[in-house]
């Protein structure tokens, strides 16, 4: 069934749109906070003719600041990107609908449920109306995965078009490059996309050709900016240069710093007080390349000098990403939506925490029990890669925004197809043992900061 003809999906899109427009209707002039303000500054410099610039020692990936600058230049308002992000959220829901259809053909209930899960998530609603890159990046990632599955089927002759899947594979590479230009962490996912293309098709020449095309197209997409930035900043730049700053926040004498409510240091005074306990940042903020290089070297030196502490902190860094509250809780606790009854504040915080816990716990179980074949391996590797990156550096709830939709794909399949799950478990009983291990890790990490959302109940 075409998504346009699915009345249930149209209802989901309408409800999702309404939930995203309501906060904007009541608080249309909500001010920027932290990274949002930095994005706007970079966009304003772009409009002033300075191109992509660094800020406070960070050189972020150019994709999102470029879009903000484009909106600033055309409509005079960088926050004009919010309507596009709301549309992007709707596109993500449609992509999820089709992604479930490819991974679990014939399960219309699962397709609908995945779209509803995305559109009703308070965590994802909040980020779609704030100035962060994750929602648009997540849409691109979902489109990439959808195209990749299509390219596999074309290459195997199960679907026509794309000259045996080669054209579609090149399109996957272009989207992979765009992902890199939005988030530097995506640079190291390109080999994962290539592996997802050839998994289970090791003897097929077309599969290897498709994998090579992904790499080539990704390089061609990123290369123009990489050459421009490397020349401008006098150092090697692929997409961003943020590793050193991340290592400073997560691999230092103080515990890894976060900015979420209840597990971070929200005021500048508290933040500076914590930083004073660690090593001094090296190099001036105005020289982002030198700062990133020396901060990276200092972070590596700290890890070498404190290998046990580095490993022991890994669960904390992941728990910071998996906090069930997210920046939405911080927004409400700071009274950034003034005039809302306190009972509604508390209801939203509770709804957000409960929803996020369910998505993380049930999603981890669902991926463990239902992921299989090339598509399942691809999703699992993307999730594990992000977890590994966070465990080594620093965690923040916004980093999981693009990952939650991937969990929703398998939650929808698990909930709507219990017979299929049971049949798979009869064939592969080892999944039950793996499930026990996964849940033994996921539940404590996701519950770690649950009390932190309520001032009267800050710890277990």
Order of alpha helices (4+ residues) and beta strands (2+ residues): alpha-alpha-alpha-alpha-alpha-alpha-alpha-alpha-alpha-alpha-alpha-alpha-alpha-alpha-alpha-alpha-alpha-alpha-alpha-alpha-alpha
